[in-house]
Amino acid sequence: MKYVVRTEINSILNENMIPKELLSEVGIHHWENIIQNFEQTFIKKPHYTSQISWYWQFLKNDGYSLHFINDDAYKYLHKLIDENEKIFFMVEENSAKPKFWIYEGNIKMIQKVIEESFAFEYYIFSKKFDWLICENHHGILSGVGEKVIGKMKLCLLN
């Protein structure tokens, strides 16, 4: 059976009885607009019609990165993001054609999902599209936007 990240995340949400108001999948009528805004704000597309995967390779703005050799960056996300802020959580399906699933919720529930999941690349960003945090398959956590970059630099000191 093929691994599908969406199926795994939905199973985690159900098994842990995570309420929809704390983390839920974005409706089918909203995801396209969210991805368009995400790409316009954060991504330098090689060609305007191209579909790309591994967005982290095409970040538009200068960011800041930290390497987590144990692939445990998710454990620090609550130090970078306000627990009460509703945010977007976008995960990349590992497939031949780029495919993304978008959720909306708070950072504590997102951390729970990441902790219980098989590895995948993810993007967490503000609903105002003013900051972005992403982690790739190399254990690199990257941030864009003053709000998260400042907090990421402070993480090094703690």
C-alpha positions as CSV (number, residue, x, y, z in Angstrom):
1,M,0.0,0.0,0.0
2,K,1.3,3.5,-0.9
3,Y,2.1,5.9,1.9
4,V,-0.2,9.0,1.8
5,V,0.7,11.7,4.2
6,R,-2.9,13.1,4.3
7,T,-4.2,9.7,5.4
8,E,-1.6,9.5,8.1
9,I,-2.3,13.0,9.4
10,N,-6.1,12.4,9.5
11,S,-5.5,9.1,11.4
12,I,-3.4,11.0,14.0
13,L,-6.1,13.6,14.3
14,N,-8.8,11.0,14.8
15,E,-6.7,8.7,17.2
16,N,-5.8,11.6,19.4
17,M,-9.3,13.1,19.2
18,I,-7.9,16.5,18.3
19,P,-10.8,18.9,17.9
20,K,-11.3,20.6,14.5
21,E,-10.9,24.0,16.1
22,L,-7.3,23.1,17.1
23,L,-6.3,21.5,13.8
24,S,-8.2,20.7,10.7
25,E,-7.8,20.4,7.0
26,V,-8.5,23.5,4.9
27,G,-11.6,23.1,2.8
28,I,-11.2,22.2,-0.9
29,H,-12.5,25.7,-2.0
30,H,-9.8,27.5,0.0
31,W,-6.5,25.6,-0.6
32,E,-5.8,27.0,-4.2
33,N,-6.0,30.6,-3.0
34,I,-3.7,29.8,0.0
35,I,-1.1,28.2,-2.3
36,Q,-1.2,31.1,-4.7
37,N,-0.7,33.6,-1.9
38,F,2.1,31.4,-0.4
39,E,3.9,31.2,-3.8
40,Q,3.5,35.0,-4.5
41,T,4.8,35.9,-1.1
42,F,7.6,33.4,-0.4
43,I,8.7,31.6,-3.6
44,K,10.8,32.4,-6.6
45,K,9.3,30.2,-9.3
46,P,11.7,29.3,-12.1
47,H,8.8,29.8,-14.5
48,Y,5.4,31.3,-13.7
49,T,3.6,28.2,-14.9
50,S,5.8,25.6,-13.3
51,Q,4.7,23.4,-10.5
52,I,7.6,22.8,-8.1
53,S,8.2,20.6,-5.2
54,W,10.7,21.3,-2.4
55,Y,9.7,24.9,-2.1
56,W,12.4,25.4,0.4
57,Q,14.9,25.5,-2.5
58,F,13.2,28.6,-4.0
59,L,12.6,30.9,-1.0
60,K,12.2,34.5,-2.3
61,N,13.5,36.4,0.7
62,D,16.6,36.1,2.7
63,G,16.0,33.8,5.6
64,Y,17.7,32.1,8.5
65,S,18.4,28.4,8.9
66,L,19.3,26.0,11.7
67,H,20.5,22.4,11.2
68,F,19.0,19.8,13.6
69,I,21.1,16.7,13.2
70,N,18.6,14.6,15.1
71,D,15.7,15.8,12.9
72,D,13.9,17.1,15.9
73,A,13.3,20.8,14.9
74,Y,9.6,20.3,15.5
75,K,10.3,20.2,19.2
76,Y,11.3,23.9,19.2
77,L,8.5,25.3,17.1
78,H,6.4,26.4,20.1
79,K,9.4,28.7,21.0
80,L,9.1,30.4,17.6
81,I,5.3,30.6,17.2
82,D,2.7,32.0,19.6
83,E,0.6,29.1,20.9
84,N,-2.6,31.0,20.4
85,E,-2.0,32.1,16.8
86,K,-4.0,30.3,14.2
87,I,-1.6,29.3,11.4
88,F,-1.3,27.3,8.2
89,F,0.5,23.9,8.1
90,M,1.2,22.7,4.6
91,V,2.8,19.3,4.1
92,E,4.3,17.9,0.9
93,E,3.2,14.6,-0.4
94,N,6.2,12.5,-1.6
95,S,5.0,11.9,-5.2
96,A,6.2,12.3,-8.7
97,K,3.9,15.4,-9.2
98,P,4.0,18.1,-6.5
99,K,1.0,17.7,-4.1
100,F,0.4,19.6,-0.9
101,W,-2.1,19.3,1.9
102,I,-3.0,22.3,4.0
103,Y,-4.2,22.4,7.6
104,E,-5.2,25.2,9.9
105,G,-4.6,25.2,13.6
106,N,-2.2,26.0,16.5
107,I,1.4,25.0,16.9
108,K,1.0,22.6,19.8
109,M,-1.3,20.3,17.7
110,I,1.0,20.7,14.7
111,Q,3.9,19.5,16.8
112,K,1.9,16.5,17.9
113,V,1.1,15.5,14.3
114,I,4.8,16.0,13.2
115,E,6.0,13.9,16.2
116,E,3.7,11.0,15.4
117,S,4.2,11.1,11.6
118,F,6.6,9.5,9.3
119,A,9.0,12.0,7.9
120,F,7.7,14.7,5.5
121,E,8.6,18.2,4.5
122,Y,6.4,20.9,6.0
123,Y,5.8,24.6,5.8
124,I,4.2,26.6,8.7
125,F,3.2,30.1,7.9
126,S,1.2,33.0,9.2
127,K,-2.4,33.5,7.9
128,K,-1.2,37.1,7.1
129,F,1.7,35.6,5.0
130,D,4.2,37.7,6.9
131,W,6.5,34.8,8.1
132,L,7.3,31.2,7.2
133,I,9.0,28.3,8.8
134,C,9.8,25.1,6.9
135,E,11.8,22.0,7.5
136,N,13.3,19.9,4.8
137,H,14.4,16.2,4.6
138,H,18.0,17.3,5.6
139,G,16.9,18.5,9.1
140,I,17.3,22.1,8.1
141,L,14.7,24.5,9.7
142,S,14.4,27.7,7.7
143,G,12.6,30.9,8.6
144,V,11.6,33.9,6.6
145,G,10.2,37.1,8.2
146,E,11.6,39.2,11.0
147,K,9.3,37.8,13.6
148,V,10.6,34.2,13.3
149,I,14.2,35.0,12.4
150,G,14.7,36.9,15.6
151,K,13.3,34.0,17.6
152,M,15.4,31.4,15.7
153,K,18.5,33.4,16.6
154,L,17.5,33.4,20.2
155,C,17.0,29.6,20.1
156,L,20.7,29.2,19.5
157,L,21.4,31.0,22.8
158,N,19.1,28.8,24.9
